[in-house]
Amino acid sequence: MSNGDEEAMARERIIQALRPFTTCDVSDALLKLSHPHGGFLSNLTMWSPKRQEGPTKIIGHAYTVKYVRKNHGTDPKPQGHYIDSIPPPSIIFISSPPNIPNAVYGGLMSARAQYSNAAGTVVDGRIRDLQEHRDLNYPVFARDVGTASPQEVLRVSEINVPVRLQSPNQEAIISPGDYLIGDLNGVVCLPQELAEKAIGLMSSQVEADERIAEDLKRGRTFGEASREHRANVKGA
């Protein structure tokens, strides 16, 4: 078995282990590991298949795409189109420069991504062709929507490199191979080097919270229930 096959199997094992959990569960585990903001990536919300509605959840390793302004002449220019080299079942993470009204991702990109078995797309910027994404039933998370394509002012500079979250309120880096999880609560980036440790914390913390919820429904105070059920949770 090649190293590539072993890496693919390891990624799939992590993805399957994450399936029972929500983004909040992942964040709780990352907070116990002292990872900033529990891996939450602010202001990225679900636009397709529906707008912040339904059971859609995406899990996959990050395949990053970096856009730059066209006047950045010294930045590299990749060969070919990024959408034609997606390794399944990755999640495309597109980084757009801040304060750009143009969209950087449209319906044709989702059509190709879906054919390539991508798990979904997260756009740190604007998307367009919203109905096309929804007609495909393809998951897309983004900051906002728009109408103009990127060619006027932007171009792709690099593929599969670390990218910085374009937020004035948060410092976060998304690296190729990190795990992205998205649902109604938003998007979380789980660093690949913390994945095993985080998964090891999740089951016990979720079980404790379920027991607390049952106690609260029976009239017990939160303080009492929390002290009892969270006392022996790993990492608590």
N, C-alpha and C positions, 0 to 999 in steps of 0.2 A: 504493500500500500504506500502510495506517495505521500509526501508531506502535505501536498495540497488536498488530497483525499482525507487525511487525518484532520486537517484544519476545518474542512467542510463538515465532517462528522461532529467535531467538537462544537462548532457554531450551531448545528442543528440540535444538538443535545441541550445547549443553553436556551435556544428558542423554545423548545418543547417544555422545558422546566419553567419558563416565564409565562406560559399560556394561562395558567389558572389565576394569575394575579393582575391587579389593576395598576395604573400608573401611580396611584397613591401608595399602594403596597410597595412598589419599587422605591419610591421616594423615601418612605419610612425607613426602609433598610439602608439606603444610602446615607440618610441623616445619622443613623447609628454608627456608620462607618466614617462619619465626619466629612462627607463629601458635600461641597457647597450647594445649598438650596435643594438638596436631595436630588440633584440631576435635572430639576425642572427647567425647561426652556420657555421663557415667558412669551406670552402673546402669540403663540402658535396654536390655532384652534381648527376644528374640523369644518371643512366646507363641502366635502363630498364623501360618501354618497348623499348625505344630508347635512344640513347646517346644524351642528351641535345637537344631533338627535339620533337615537338608535344604538344598537349594540356594537357598532364597528370598533374593532381594535386591531392595530397593526403592531407587529413585532418583527424585527429583522436587524441585520448589521448595516451600518451606515456606508453608503456609497456617495461620497461628497463631490459636489460640483461648485466651483468658485467662479462667480461673475465679477468682472471689474469694469470700471468706466473705460470707454474706448480711447480716451486720451492717455491711458496708462501704457505707453508704448513699450516700456521695458519689460512688461509682464510676459511670460511665456504664452505660446499659442499651441494647444494640443492638436494632434492629428485626428481627423475623423470627428464624428458627433458623439457626445457622451452617452446619448440615449441608446446607441447601438452596442454598447459594451457593458451592460448591466449584469453583474453576477447574481443569479437568483439564490436565495429569496431576499435580496437586500432591500433596504429602504433608501430611496434617492433623497439626499439632503442637499438642497440648493441654497447657496449663500449669495444674496444680492447686496450691493452697496446700500447704505442707508439713504433715506430721503430721495428715492427714485420713484416717480409715478408709474413708470413702465412695468408691465408684468414680465416675468422671466420664465413662465411655464404655462403651456397651453394644452388644448385637447389632444392634438396629435402626439404630444409627448406621452400622455397617459395611455393612448392607444398602443404605442410601441412598448411602453413600460409593462403594461398588462400582458402583452404577448410574450415578453421576456420573463414573466413570472415574478416581477417585483412585488413586494408586499405592500407597497404604498409609496407616496411621495410627501415630503415635508419641505415647504418653501419658506425660507427666511426672507420674505419679500412678498410681492404680489403675484397672483395667478390670473389667467383669463380663460374664456371659453367654459365657464362654470357648468353650463348645462351638459356640455360634452363629457366632462368628467363624471357627472351624475348619471348620464345615459349609459356609460360603461360600468357603473356601479364600482368605480375605482376610488380607493381612499386617498384623499388629498387634504393635507393640513397646511395652513398658510397664515400669514399676517393679515392679508387683505386681498381684494380683487381689483382688477383694472381692465382696460381695453387695449392699450397700445402694446405692441410687441417690443422686445428688448433691442432689436437691431439698431435703432436710432442712437442709443447712448451706451449700450453695454455689449460685452462679449465674454465668452467663456475663456478663462485664463488657465485654470488647472483642474485636474480631476483626481479624486482620491488623495487629497492632501488635508491636513488639519485646517478647519475653518473656524472663525470666531463668530459667535452669535451677535447679530447686529442689533443690539439693544443698549440704549444709554443707561439703563438701570441695572445691568447684570453682566458680569464677566463669565463667559463659558466658552469652552472649546469642544468642537465635535470632531473626532478623529475617525479616519477610515477603520472599520471593524468594530467600533463602539456599537452597543446595542441601543436601538431606538424603539420606544414603546409609546404608542399614541392611542388615546381613547377620548371620551367626553370631557375628561378632566384636563386634557392638554397633552403635551409631549415631554417625555423624560429621556435623557441620554444616560445610559448605564455604561460607564467605562469598561472596556473589555477586561482590564486587569482586576476589576472589582466584582465581576459578574458572579463568580463562584461563591464568594463570601456573601454577597447580597442575597443570592438565592437561598443560601443556608439559613438566613435570618427570617425569611418571609413566612414560611409555614407556621412557625410558632407564634409570630406576631399576629397573623390573620386569625388563627385559632383563638388567641386571647381576646381579640376584638369581638369575635363572634359570641364568645361567652359573656363579655361585658354587655353587648347589645341585648342578649336574652335576659340578663339580670335587670337592665334598665326597663325593659318592657314589663317586668314583674314589680317595678316600683323601688328597686334598690337604688341607692345614691351612686353617682358616678365615682366618687372618691372611694367608696367601699369596694365596688366591683373592680375598679382599676387596680387598687392595691393588691387584691387577691389574685387576679388573673394575669397581671403584667409582672408580677414579682419574679417569676422564673423564666421570663422570655429572654431568649438569647440576645445579648447586646443591649438589653434594657438598662 
